[in-house]
Amino acid sequence: MHQSRKEQGIERATRMLLHPDRREARVMAELEEDVEAAEEWAGFPSHPRRDNP
């Protein structure tokens, strides 16, 4: 079925609002990877991950 632009916009907004925690977790994971890569590239010693004992 065809959706109007308004319906598509509402559906997109609903999806974004329903999963903010998942989106935040993904962004934080990407930032952590970027920081680790930057530290390795700059020659800083890598820190052990807090979630890996």
N, C-alpha and C positions, 0 to 999 in steps of 0.2 A: 504494500500500500504506500501511497505517496503522502509524505508529511509536509505541512506548510513550513515556511521558515520560522514562524513563531513557535510551532510545535517542536521543531528541531532545536531551537534555542532553549526552550524550556527543558527539553530532555537533556541537553548538554549541561545546563546549569544544575539540574537535579543530580546528574551523575557526579559532578564536581563536588557538590555539597554533601553527598552521601558518603564519600570516601576520603575525607580530609586526612585522616590518620595514615592511611595507606600511602597517600601522595607525600605526606610529610616524611614518612619513613624512607620512601624511595629517594627523596631529595637529600636527606641526611646521609644515606648510604653513598650516594654519588659524591657528595662533598667530602666525605671521609676518604673515599678512594682517591679523589683529586689531591687531598692534603698528603696522603701517603705517597703518592706518585711524585709530588713536588718535593717532599723531604728526601726521597731516594735520589731524585735528579740533582738536588742541591748538595747531596753528600751528608745529610744529617743522619744520625743513627735512627733506625726504625724503632718505634716504641711498641711493646707487646700490646696486642688488643685487649681491651678490658673484658670483652665478652668471651675471650678464649683463655681459660685458666692454664 
